[in-house]
Amino acid sequence: MNPLILHLKYEYWNMVCQGNKTHEYREYKPYWIKRIKEQKELILVPGYANCNSLDIHAKIKNISVIDYNDLPEYAKDEFENSEQHHFFDIEFEIK
C-alpha cells in the first residue's frame, strides 16, 4: 500500500520539523475515509512544493475519529467554517 500523502501549511510543517506537532487532522468525509483506511505510513509535504527533499516520512501510530470540540485550538480555527462535526485525528511518529 502506498503511503498517505498529506500537504500541510508551512507553519504546521515547521511545527512537525521542530517536533512540536505529532497529530494531523482531516475532515471525516468519504474522500478521507477511503484514503486513510488501514494506512501505516505517511508523507508530510510542505504546501504543494515539488521538492521531495522536504518531505517528512512518518509512521502512523493511531487513527481515531474525534469531535470538533476535541480539536486543538489551531485546528478549530482551520475548520471553523466546516460543516463536519467529526474529524480524523492521525497520530504519527517521524521515522
Secondary structure in CASP SS format (residue, H / E / C, confidence):
PFRMAT SS
TARGET T0000
AUTHOR 0000-0000-0000
METHOD secondary structure of the structure
MODEL  1
M C 1.00
N C 1.00
P C 1.00
L E 1.00
I E 1.00
L E 1.00
H E 1.00
L E 1.00
K C 1.00
Y H 1.00
E H 1.00
Y H 1.00
W H 1.00
N H 1.00
M H 1.00
V H 1.00
C H 1.00
Q C 1.00
G C 1.00
N C 1.00
K C 1.00
T C 1.00
H E 1.00
E E 1.00
Y E 1.00
R E 1.00
E E 1.00
Y C 1.00
K C 1.00
P H 1.00
Y H 1.00
W H 1.00
I H 1.00
K H 1.00
R H 1.00
I H 1.00
K C 1.00
E C 1.00
Q C 1.00
K C 1.00
E E 1.00
L E 1.00
I E 1.00
L E 1.00
V E 1.00
P E 1.00
G C 1.00
Y C 1.00
A C 1.00
N C 1.00
C C 1.00
N H 1.00
S H 1.00
L H 1.00
D C 1.00
I E 1.00
H E 1.00
A E 1.00
K E 1.00
I E 1.00
K E 1.00
N E 1.00
I E 1.00
S E 1.00
V E 1.00
I E 1.00
D E 1.00
Y H 1.00
N H 1.00
D H 1.00
L C 1.00
P C 1.00
E H 1.00
Y H 1.00
A H 1.00
K H 1.00
D H 1.00
E H 1.00
F H 1.00
E C 1.00
N C 1.00
S C 1.00
E C 1.00
Q C 1.00
H C 1.00
H E 1.00
F E 1.00
F E 1.00
D E 1.00
I E 1.00
E E 1.00
F E 1.00
E E 1.00
I E 1.00
K C 1.00
END
